[in-house]
Amino acid sequence: MADVTISKSVDARGSFCPGPLMELIKTVKAAEVGQVIEVLSSDQGSAKDIPEWVKKVGHDIVYNEKAQDGDYWRIAVKKVK
């Protein structure tokens, strides 16, 4: 995770599926190629759903980890096209 510059952050904590993914999709569409978008989500399904969507559309997962306090996930996506 070192040397990762987050271009935009989406705080979707408290939102449930498909909310965090829909917020990410909207943010990725508005982002420029090369930008990294971080999603903060308290919905456990996001840790699985977001990487599946990212793979399907051809972007890259930078990281997918549970926050240190364990209450939410931090998922970073790099827009590659």
ZAFI-633984 format. One record per residue: residue number from 1; y, x, z of N, C-alpha, C in turn. Coordinates in steps of 0.001 Angstrom, whole numbers, plus 500000, padded with zeros to 6 digits. Atoms other than C-alpha are relative to their C-alpha. Example, Ala and Ser with C-alpha at 12.3 -4.5 7.8 and 13.67 -1.06 7.14 Angstrom:
// ZAFI-633984
{n 1	n.Y 498810	n.X 500890	n.Z 500000	ca.Y 495500	ca.X 512300	ca.Z 507800	c.Y 501200	c.X 500900	c.Z 500000}
{n 2	n.Y 498810	n.X 499180	n.Z 499940	ca.Y 498940	ca.X 513670	ca.Z 507140	c.Y 501090	c.X 499230	c.Z 500730}
END
This chain:
// ZAFI-633984
{n 1	n.Y 498803	n.X 500811	n.Z 500000	ca.Y 500000	ca.X 500000	ca.Z 500000	c.Y 501260	c.X 500854	c.Z 500000}
{n 2	n.Y 498851	n.X 499107	n.Z 500012	ca.Y 502276	ca.X 503036	ca.Z 500199	c.Y 500652	c.X 499978	c.Z 498624}
{n 3	n.Y 499232	n.X 499926	n.Z 501239	ca.Y 505001	ca.X 503280	ca.Z 497557	c.Y 500012	c.X 498693	c.Z 499210}
{n 4	n.Y 499911	n.X 501290	n.Z 500680	ca.Y 504877	ca.X 499566	ca.Z 496734	c.Y 501383	c.X 499429	c.Z 500280}
{n 5	n.Y 498698	n.X 500622	n.Z 499851	ca.Y 508288	ca.X 498058	ca.Z 496098	c.Y 499860	c.X 498525	c.Z 499663}
{n 6	n.Y 500088	n.X 501447	n.Z 500181	ca.Y 508341	ca.X 494303	ca.Z 496554	c.Y 501300	c.X 499519	c.Z 499348}
{n 7	n.Y 498833	n.X 500510	n.Z 500728	ca.Y 510673	ca.X 492688	ca.Z 494011	c.Y 500436	c.X 498642	c.Z 500523}
{n 8	n.Y 499726	n.X 501352	n.Z 499496	ca.Y 510406	ca.X 489137	ca.Z 495354	c.Y 498940	c.X 499661	c.Z 501039}
{n 9	n.Y 500942	n.X 500424	n.Z 498975	ca.Y 508792	ca.X 487561	ca.Z 498381	c.Y 499994	c.X 498479	c.Z 500069}
{n 10	n.Y 500180	n.X 501444	n.Z 499886	ca.Y 507407	ca.X 484028	ca.Z 498666	c.Y 499391	c.X 499727	c.Z 501371}
{n 11	n.Y 500513	n.X 500341	n.Z 498673	ca.Y 507046	ca.X 482781	ca.Z 502234	c.Y 499448	c.X 498585	c.Z 499946}
{n 12	n.Y 500663	n.X 501301	n.Z 500103	ca.Y 504515	ca.X 479962	ca.Z 501896	c.Y 499217	c.X 499679	c.Z 501262}
{n 13	n.Y 500682	n.X 500305	n.Z 498736	ca.Y 503378	ca.X 480010	ca.Z 505522	c.Y 500305	c.X 498559	c.Z 500389}
{n 14	n.Y 499853	n.X 501409	n.Z 499641	ca.Y 502807	ca.X 476447	ca.Z 506676	c.Y 499718	c.X 499063	c.Z 498832}
{n 15	n.Y 500320	n.X 500786	n.Z 501193	ca.Y 502083	ca.X 475277	ca.Z 503127	c.Y 498499	c.X 500082	c.Z 499745}
{n 16	n.Y 501442	n.X 500031	n.Z 500236	ca.Y 498565	ca.X 474253	ca.Z 502147	c.Y 499704	c.X 499930	c.Z 498513}
{n 17	n.Y 500478	n.X 499960	n.Z 501374	ca.Y 496583	ca.X 474588	ca.Z 498938	c.Y 500339	c.X 498690	c.Z 499295}
{n 18	n.Y 499742	n.X 498836	n.Z 500850	ca.Y 497730	ca.X 474498	ca.Z 496204	c.Y 501417	c.X 500548	c.Z 500119}
{n 19	n.Y 498600	n.X 499607	n.Z 499844	ca.Y 501282	ca.X 475079	ca.Z 497521	c.Y 500299	c.X 501478	c.Z 499808}
{n 20	n.Y 499697	n.X 498575	n.Z 500159	ca.Y 501208	ca.X 478888	ca.Z 497922	c.Y 499770	c.X 500495	c.Z 498565}
{n 21	n.Y 500281	n.X 499586	n.Z 501373	ca.Y 499624	ca.X 479363	ca.Z 494494	c.Y 501059	c.X 499465	c.Z 499049}
{n 22	n.Y 498986	n.X 500587	n.Z 500885	ca.Y 502112	ca.X 477014	ca.Z 492822	c.Y 501334	c.X 500723	c.Z 500160}
{n 23	n.Y 498773	n.X 499232	n.Z 499768	ca.Y 505022	ca.X 478869	ca.Z 494436	c.Y 499912	c.X 501373	c.Z 499331}
{n 24	n.Y 500196	n.X 498700	n.Z 500654	ca.Y 503575	ca.X 482170	ca.Z 493208	c.Y 500145	c.X 499861	c.Z 498495}
{n 25	n.Y 499936	n.X 500188	n.Z 501448	ca.Y 503135	ca.X 480850	ca.Z 489662	c.Y 501454	c.X 499848	c.Z 499544}
{n 26	n.Y 498590	n.X 500209	n.Z 500342	ca.Y 506766	ca.X 479682	ca.Z 489575	c.Y 500773	c.X 501320	c.Z 500089}
{n 27	n.Y 499291	n.X 498741	n.Z 499803	ca.Y 507980	ca.X 483051	ca.Z 490884	c.Y 499599	c.X 501038	c.Z 498951}
{n 28	n.Y 500468	n.X 499052	n.Z 501008	ca.Y 505818	ca.X 485092	ca.Z 488495	c.Y 500623	c.X 499676	c.Z 498639}
{n 29	n.Y 499407	n.X 500398	n.Z 501289	ca.Y 507117	ca.X 483101	ca.Z 485508	c.Y 501440	c.X 500479	c.Z 499885}
{n 30	n.Y 498597	n.X 499597	n.Z 500006	ca.Y 510703	ca.X 483968	ca.Z 486495	c.Y 500180	c.X 501517	c.Z 500127}
{n 31	n.Y 499915	n.X 498547	n.Z 499785	ca.Y 509901	ca.X 487648	ca.Z 487224	c.Y 499909	c.X 500759	c.Z 498678}
{n 32	n.Y 500108	n.X 499118	n.Z 501154	ca.Y 510113	ca.X 490539	ca.Z 484796	c.Y 498704	c.X 500802	c.Z 500108}
{n 33	n.Y 501207	n.X 499165	n.Z 500031	ca.Y 507104	ca.X 492601	ca.Z 483722	c.Y 500243	c.X 501232	c.Z 500873}
{n 34	n.Y 499910	n.X 498847	n.Z 499105	ca.Y 506450	ca.X 495316	ca.Z 486309	c.Y 500426	c.X 499655	c.Z 501415}
{n 35	n.Y 499580	n.X 500388	n.Z 498656	ca.Y 507852	ca.X 493406	ca.Z 489256	c.Y 498790	c.X 499624	c.Z 500849}
{n 36	n.Y 501057	n.X 500322	n.Z 499044	ca.Y 505722	ca.X 492919	ca.Z 492369	c.Y 500491	c.X 498857	c.Z 500881}
{n 37	n.Y 499689	n.X 501172	n.Z 499194	ca.Y 505727	ca.X 489553	ca.Z 494122	c.Y 499022	c.X 499944	c.Z 501164}
{n 38	n.Y 500842	n.X 500115	n.Z 498810	ca.Y 504440	ca.X 489256	ca.Z 497676	c.Y 500003	c.X 498555	c.Z 500474}
{n 39	n.Y 500151	n.X 501352	n.Z 499454	ca.Y 503107	ca.X 485953	ca.Z 498998	c.Y 499531	c.X 500117	c.Z 501440}
{n 40	n.Y 500434	n.X 500119	n.Z 498610	ca.Y 502869	ca.X 485231	ca.Z 502708	c.Y 499441	c.X 498593	c.Z 500139}
{n 41	n.Y 500635	n.X 501316	n.Z 499939	ca.Y 500402	ca.X 482400	ca.Z 503287	c.Y 499118	c.X 499872	c.Z 501233}
{n 42	n.Y 500854	n.X 500285	n.Z 498849	ca.Y 498818	ca.X 480873	ca.Z 506370	c.Y 498772	c.X 499186	c.Z 499578}
{n 43	n.Y 501144	n.X 500753	n.Z 500517	ca.Y 496366	ca.X 478960	ca.Z 504143	c.Y 498898	c.X 500986	c.Z 499608}
{n 44	n.Y 501112	n.X 499073	n.Z 500217	ca.Y 493027	ca.X 480800	ca.Z 504224	c.Y 499535	c.X 500015	c.Z 498548}
{n 45	n.Y 500427	n.X 500096	n.Z 501386	ca.Y 492204	ca.X 479583	ca.Z 500709	c.Y 500803	c.X 500880	c.Z 499052}
{n 46	n.Y 499154	n.X 499157	n.Z 500854	ca.Y 495082	ca.X 481638	ca.Z 499284	c.Y 499390	c.X 501371	c.Z 499765}
{n 47	n.Y 500606	n.X 498666	n.Z 500115	ca.Y 493172	ca.X 484871	ca.Z 499940	c.Y 498939	c.X 500030	c.Z 498897}
{n 48	n.Y 501000	n.X 500093	n.Z 501068	ca.Y 490571	ca.X 483647	ca.Z 497416	c.Y 500624	c.X 499450	c.Z 498716}
{n 49	n.Y 499440	n.X 500687	n.Z 501166	ca.Y 492563	ca.X 481353	ca.Z 495101	c.Y 500992	c.X 500853	c.Z 499215}
{n 50	n.Y 498989	n.X 499199	n.Z 500693	ca.Y 495432	ca.X 483705	ca.Z 494323	c.Y 499364	c.X 501128	c.Z 499191}
{n 51	n.Y 500639	n.X 498958	n.Z 500823	ca.Y 493250	ca.X 486681	ca.Z 493268	c.Y 499239	c.X 499435	c.Z 498795}
{n 52	n.Y 500696	n.X 500618	n.Z 501135	ca.Y 491176	ca.X 484333	ca.Z 491072	c.Y 500980	c.X 499656	c.Z 498890}
{n 53	n.Y 498987	n.X 500346	n.Z 500997	ca.Y 494312	ca.X 483072	ca.Z 489315	c.Y 500554	c.X 501268	c.Z 499355}
{n 54	n.Y 499444	n.X 498750	n.Z 500511	ca.Y 495703	ca.X 486606	ca.Z 488973	c.Y 499060	c.X 500624	c.Z 498968}
{n 55	n.Y 500985	n.X 499445	n.Z 500924	ca.Y 492491	ca.X 487810	ca.Z 487323	c.Y 499954	c.X 499168	c.Z 498717}
{n 56	n.Y 500095	n.X 500906	n.Z 501152	ca.Y 492381	ca.X 484763	ca.Z 485038	c.Y 501162	c.X 500192	c.Z 499029}
{n 57	n.Y 498829	n.X 499896	n.Z 500871	ca.Y 495921	ca.X 485263	ca.Z 483717	c.Y 500346	c.X 501439	c.Z 499627}
{n 58	n.Y 499833	n.X 498612	n.Z 500417	ca.Y 495761	ca.X 489066	ca.Z 483528	c.Y 501050	c.X 500817	c.Z 500712}
{n 59	n.Y 499093	n.X 499174	n.Z 499195	ca.Y 498074	ca.X 490333	ca.Z 486248	c.Y 499159	c.X 500865	c.Z 500939}
{n 60	n.Y 500720	n.X 499108	n.Z 499088	ca.Y 497165	ca.X 492851	ca.Z 488985	c.Y 500257	c.X 499624	c.Z 501454}
{n 61	n.Y 499850	n.X 500122	n.Z 498545	ca.Y 496519	ca.X 492412	ca.Z 492707	c.Y 500331	c.X 501392	c.Z 500529}
{n 62	n.Y 499612	n.X 498730	n.Z 499392	ca.Y 498336	ca.X 495188	ca.Z 494556	c.Y 499311	c.X 500136	c.Z 501359}
{n 63	n.Y 500750	n.X 500058	n.Z 498749	ca.Y 496934	ca.X 494180	ca.Z 497944	c.Y 499772	c.X 498546	c.Z 500385}
{n 64	n.Y 500365	n.X 501319	n.Z 499475	ca.Y 495321	ca.X 491214	ca.Z 499677	c.Y 499472	c.X 500267	c.Z 501396}
{n 65	n.Y 500381	n.X 499634	n.Z 498642	ca.Y 495234	ca.X 491619	ca.Z 503428	c.Y 500490	c.X 498981	c.Z 501013}
{n 66	n.Y 499587	n.X 500850	n.Z 498893	ca.Y 495440	ca.X 489705	ca.Z 506644	c.Y 501085	c.X 500750	c.Z 500780}
{n 67	n.Y 498911	n.X 499385	n.Z 499237	ca.Y 498656	ca.X 490376	ca.Z 508566	c.Y 499460	c.X 500524	c.Z 501328}
{n 68	n.Y 500475	n.X 499376	n.Z 498759	ca.Y 498340	ca.X 492488	ca.Z 511692	c.Y 499810	c.X 498999	c.Z 501128}
{n 69	n.Y 500174	n.X 500986	n.Z 498927	ca.Y 498821	ca.X 489476	ca.Z 513952	c.Y 498899	c.X 498984	c.Z 499663}
{n 70	n.Y 501137	n.X 500827	n.Z 500388	ca.Y 496070	ca.X 487687	ca.Z 511980	c.Y 500304	c.X 498546	c.Z 499702}
{n 71	n.Y 499638	n.X 501401	n.Z 500213	ca.Y 498020	ca.X 484457	ca.Z 511481	c.Y 500210	c.X 499628	c.Z 498534}
{n 72	n.Y 499756	n.X 500300	n.Z 501409	ca.Y 498589	ca.X 484789	ca.Z 507735	c.Y 499539	c.X 501162	c.Z 499126}
{n 73	n.Y 500399	n.X 498977	n.Z 500973	ca.Y 497703	ca.X 486732	ca.Z 504584	c.Y 501231	c.X 500503	c.Z 499270}
{n 74	n.Y 498982	n.X 499367	n.Z 500834	ca.Y 499899	ca.X 489130	ca.Z 502640	c.Y 499319	c.X 500378	c.Z 498692}
{n 75	n.Y 500614	n.X 499775	n.Z 501312	ca.Y 499080	ca.X 489154	ca.Z 498942	c.Y 501109	c.X 500402	c.Z 499037}
{n 76	n.Y 498998	n.X 499530	n.Z 500946	ca.Y 501024	ca.X 491191	ca.Z 496396	c.Y 499412	c.X 500019	c.Z 498602}
{n 77	n.Y 500425	n.X 500123	n.Z 501395	ca.Y 500809	ca.X 490597	ca.Z 492654	c.Y 501008	c.X 500721	c.Z 499119}
{n 78	n.Y 499126	n.X 499318	n.Z 500962	ca.Y 502179	ca.X 492838	ca.Z 489905	c.Y 499913	c.X 499281	c.Z 498654}
{n 79	n.Y 499952	n.X 500666	n.Z 501298	ca.Y 503288	ca.X 491049	ca.Z 486746	c.Y 499839	c.X 501070	c.Z 498917}
{n 80	n.Y 500263	n.X 498976	n.Z 501001	ca.Y 501847	ca.X 493020	ca.Z 483829	c.Y 500202	c.X 499535	c.Z 498560}
{n 81	n.Y 499730	n.X 500452	n.Z 501372	ca.Y 502592	ca.X 490828	ca.Z 480824	c.Y 500948	c.X 498836	c.Z 499992}
END
